[in-house]
Amino acid sequence: MNKKYRGSFDRHLGILFTAVLAVFLIVNILVPDRENSFTENRVLAGLPKPSAYTLASGTFADDFETYLSDQFAGRDTFRNAISFVRWVGGNREEHGVYSAPGGQLLEALKEPSEEVLAANIAFLNDTAAARSGKRTTVLLVPDAGAVLGHYPAFAVNADQAALFEQVKEGLSEGIGWVDTAAALKDSGVKKLYYKTDHHWTTAAAQAAYDSYCAAVGLTPGEFDFYTVSRSFNGQLSSISGFCMLERETIEIATPAEEESVVLTYTDEKKKKATLYDREKLTSSDQYAVFLGGNSSIIDISTTAKTDRSLLLVKDSFANCFIPFLTGNYSRIVVVDPRYVTGSLNSVLERYPTDDLLFLYSGNTFFENSISGQ
Amino acid sequence: MVFSSLTFLFVFLPVVFAAYFLLPKSFRNYVLLAASVFFYAWGEPVYIILMVLSLLFNYFVGREMEEKDDNPAARKKCLLFALAVNLGLLAVFKYCTFLHLSLPIGISFYTFQALSYVIDLYIGKIRAQKSLTAFALYICMFPQLIAGPIVRYIDVEKQLKNRTVTLASFGSGVRLFLVGLGKKVLLANAVGAVFALITGRAASIATLTAWVGAIAYMLQIYFDFSGYSDMAIGLGRMFGFKFNTNFELPYTAVTITDFWHRWHISLSTWFREYVYIPLGGNRKGVPRQILNLLIVWGLTGIWHGAGLNFLFWGLYYAGFLILEKFVLARFLEKLPALLRHLYALLIVLVGWVFFFSESLSGAFTYLKSMFTVGASGFADALTGSSVFYHWLLWIAAVFACTTAARSLRKRLDKTRRRAWIVNILYLVLFFLCIASLITESYNPFLYFRF
């Protein structure tokens, strides 16, 4: 080996390394800190304030490392790069999100504990029983993986179809059941779920709406679809780091016949005249364009030529489903128990509507006690 | 602070480089000492007091011993006092678990360094260090402070006073540092996450999954520890120090004796020099040699921690070393190389199960799931996902344990043409490490516990 040559080789690396350290030190100081990460959909750590206690206990050191990592120049690019390398290296699961063929991200199908399942079925039955004489319907939406199927090999999933059957069997006499899985499969809709988000698409929601109308004897309305975003990158991407560059479209459905709505956000004490919050299209969570995201109680009045009313107990899957209902009900009260503080039962008793609909996605229904108890 | 952190790489290191190389040469020991104290105090300031007391004590004991040059009895008293204090501190903070003291970082390493100084001084191999700065630097120099290698005073005596750094030697240090960083961040953390996933399962583990888990740990501890050693030696080189190799491709070993010539060399050298040889080594007959081996390996075991599993782990190796020395050696020699490799790897793998288990009974439970088919069967989905979701990682990790990796690196390093391409590869490695450090929450450091 040529020693002189070897020396210059090492010298170059020494200079390169020092330059990289210096450049990042300077750039990290110069580039202003960000408050939020758009792509990760979370608040980033700020520069911690030292105190005698945090310095002595070492928490300052930990917080400082978190701060550096959150505010590191080019963080998003580094994150995309390493996630891509790991994907190439075989990685198909990250923080509970599977990367399926075709760039489809899927949540694992969760297995409920026996207590949670029993409690949730009891909650449906008890709520229905407390409103004797009124019509109650349950609409469980299968999660993307249960419909699309193609998980990567070795994914661990519950049999969601069997679980749905178990819920259906457990319902009291008289409670209606919408077979959403069949409705979605028979709908002919090409894209039922977003690729980078766990939610269903507006077209899928329409198929379920038609099925709901058939089940309760309503006449489904006519709708026109409009694309409101072509830059949607959903939460499954944020959580996993997979498919960060994928951009999807979000559609909204508006009734063919003009109508108007008034939304009262009861707890927030504000009113709106639209089902959509367009400002959310420039935020990191674009799906919140529907109803502006989740709220504890939204009381919607419509100009529908009927006096039927509906109480809808739901999770976020209902947000793109609700716009289809405005022609069939003059009042829709939307309750999301996860955001209700205080007694859920007293909230539900406050709204003695004609119809009651439970709309949940499988994972939300099986993972938590939906009554919040 | 740890090397594999953004704080170290992008705040601490550039500032220390600037101070070390831009200030006059006479400042260099002061700069390194100040940097080392800050390095230690960052995140764990309280025990800095213990380290300073320890180094002052050993410094003055050294000076005292030198002054009593003509009085062997007084020198012996000094030595015994120093042994009692050093080992006493180690015993209190490391082994008196009932006191519920948290382990001062690096205490096992700096105490052993101090002991090498005091003992060699007593034997007369070295002279006492007159400069408190130089001695303090020897004890708490940040590259090897918290996880070794255990540098013997005799090896760095001259360098503490006089050392030169050229841009070329600095660059060769960078090269070693980046290799170590890659081992730690890209390999150890990643296989460690697989290990954590597998052992995090409360219920029983499928047979094949248990093997994958144990192998993941085997790779994790090697890349974690040898990566840290590489970084330490590389950093030392950047500041002009030459430390000895600490790992010599241990998983290429063909016997257990061979393995221990390749694993944590600075620790086995220490025990050989300061325990085994003083006890008489192999010079006092076979029964005494066996006893000496049992003592040395029992101590090596508990050096790693207070748990019974560590003692067992040490004696387990004593057993195989004795067996190899007196019985197995001639049989092993006749075996094909592949079988000898498999023999050594299997013994080492089972050894790691004792090492990573929280208790002896936990170790036997884990071994049971490796060698029998339990409630979870022979293999399950976790076996598949832990292997195939990380296939590239496994290939890279196994490759990095072999001589092929080393010869590839040597060949790359020797490439005369397009050497800049190799340098770019090292930079890509660095960028991948940065990317992992930014995004991964899983960045433990195993040898912190020792």
HADDOCK unambig.tbl for C-alpha pairs under 7 A between the chains (distance, minus, plus):
assign (segid A and resid 1 and name CA) (segid B and resid 414 and name CA) 6.62 0.50 0.50
assign (segid A and resid 7 and name CA) (segid B and resid 168 and name CA) 5.10 0.50 0.50
assign (segid A and resid 8 and name CA) (segid B and resid 168 and name CA) 6.72 0.50 0.50
assign (segid A and resid 9 and name CA) (segid B and resid 419 and name CA) 6.54 0.50 0.50
assign (segid A and resid 10 and name CA) (segid B and resid 168 and name CA) 4.98 0.50 0.50
assign (segid A and resid 10 and name CA) (segid B and resid 171 and name CA) 4.44 0.50 0.50
assign (segid A and resid 10 and name CA) (segid B and resid 172 and name CA) 5.47 0.50 0.50
assign (segid A and resid 11 and name CA) (segid B and resid 167 and name CA) 5.24 0.50 0.50
assign (segid A and resid 11 and name CA) (segid B and resid 168 and name CA) 4.54 0.50 0.50
assign (segid A and resid 11 and name CA) (segid B and resid 171 and name CA) 5.20 0.50 0.50
assign (segid A and resid 13 and name CA) (segid B and resid 171 and name CA) 5.44 0.50 0.50
assign (segid A and resid 13 and name CA) (segid B and resid 423 and name CA) 6.02 0.50 0.50
assign (segid A and resid 14 and name CA) (segid B and resid 167 and name CA) 6.62 0.50 0.50
assign (segid A and resid 14 and name CA) (segid B and resid 170 and name CA) 6.02 0.50 0.50
assign (segid A and resid 14 and name CA) (segid B and resid 171 and name CA) 3.87 0.50 0.50
assign (segid A and resid 14 and name CA) (segid B and resid 174 and name CA) 6.13 0.50 0.50
assign (segid A and resid 21 and name CA) (segid B and resid 10 and name CA) 5.67 0.50 0.50
assign (segid A and resid 21 and name CA) (segid B and resid 14 and name CA) 6.24 0.50 0.50
assign (segid A and resid 22 and name CA) (segid B and resid 14 and name CA) 6.34 0.50 0.50
assign (segid A and resid 24 and name CA) (segid B and resid 10 and name CA) 6.69 0.50 0.50
assign (segid A and resid 25 and name CA) (segid B and resid 10 and name CA) 5.54 0.50 0.50
assign (segid A and resid 25 and name CA) (segid B and resid 11 and name CA) 6.46 0.50 0.50
assign (segid A and resid 56 and name CA) (segid B and resid 44 and name CA) 6.74 0.50 0.50
assign (segid A and resid 56 and name CA) (segid B and resid 45 and name CA) 5.79 0.50 0.50
assign (segid A and resid 56 and name CA) (segid B and resid 46 and name CA) 6.76 0.50 0.50
assign (segid A and resid 57 and name CA) (segid B and resid 43 and name CA) 6.86 0.50 0.50
assign (segid A and resid 57 and name CA) (segid B and resid 44 and name CA) 6.78 0.50 0.50
assign (segid A and resid 58 and name CA) (segid B and resid 43 and name CA) 3.82 0.50 0.50
assign (segid A and resid 58 and name CA) (segid B and resid 44 and name CA) 5.70 0.50 0.50
assign (segid A and resid 61 and name CA) (segid B and resid 42 and name CA) 6.39 0.50 0.50
assign (segid A and resid 61 and name CA) (segid B and resid 43 and name CA) 5.15 0.50 0.50
assign (segid A and resid 65 and name CA) (segid B and resid 6 and name CA) 6.48 0.50 0.50
assign (segid A and resid 65 and name CA) (segid B and resid 7 and name CA) 5.85 0.50 0.50
assign (segid A and resid 68 and name CA) (segid B and resid 6 and name CA) 6.74 0.50 0.50
assign (segid A and resid 69 and name CA) (segid B and resid 6 and name CA) 6.97 0.50 0.50
assign (segid A and resid 69 and name CA) (segid B and resid 438 and name CA) 4.89 0.50 0.50
assign (segid A and resid 78 and name CA) (segid B and resid 435 and name CA) 4.74 0.50 0.50
assign (segid A and resid 79 and name CA) (segid B and resid 435 and name CA) 6.11 0.50 0.50
assign (segid A and resid 79 and name CA) (segid B and resid 439 and name CA) 6.06 0.50 0.50
assign (segid A and resid 82 and name CA) (segid B and resid 432 and name CA) 6.70 0.50 0.50
assign (segid A and resid 82 and name CA) (segid B and resid 435 and name CA) 5.96 0.50 0.50
assign (segid A and resid 82 and name CA) (segid B and resid 436 and name CA) 6.53 0.50 0.50
assign (segid A and resid 89 and name CA) (segid B and resid 390 and name CA) 5.99 0.50 0.50
assign (segid A and resid 89 and name CA) (segid B and resid 391 and name CA) 6.19 0.50 0.50
assign (segid A and resid 89 and name CA) (segid B and resid 392 and name CA) 4.61 0.50 0.50
assign (segid A and resid 89 and name CA) (segid B and resid 393 and name CA) 6.74 0.50 0.50
assign (segid A and resid 90 and name CA) (segid B and resid 388 and name CA) 6.19 0.50 0.50
assign (segid A and resid 90 and name CA) (segid B and resid 389 and name CA) 4.32 0.50 0.50
assign (segid A and resid 90 and name CA) (segid B and resid 390 and name CA) 5.18 0.50 0.50
assign (segid A and resid 90 and name CA) (segid B and resid 391 and name CA) 5.87 0.50 0.50
assign (segid A and resid 90 and name CA) (segid B and resid 392 and name CA) 6.67 0.50 0.50
assign (segid A and resid 91 and name CA) (segid B and resid 389 and name CA) 4.21 0.50 0.50
assign (segid A and resid 91 and name CA) (segid B and resid 390 and name CA) 5.74 0.50 0.50
assign (segid A and resid 92 and name CA) (segid B and resid 389 and name CA) 5.87 0.50 0.50
assign (segid A and resid 154 and name CA) (segid B and resid 381 and name CA) 4.80 0.50 0.50
assign (segid A and resid 154 and name CA) (segid B and resid 382 and name CA) 6.97 0.50 0.50
assign (segid A and resid 154 and name CA) (segid B and resid 384 and name CA) 5.77 0.50 0.50
assign (segid A and resid 154 and name CA) (segid B and resid 385 and name CA) 5.38 0.50 0.50
assign (segid A and resid 155 and name CA) (segid B and resid 381 and name CA) 6.94 0.50 0.50
assign (segid A and resid 156 and name CA) (segid B and resid 381 and name CA) 6.82 0.50 0.50
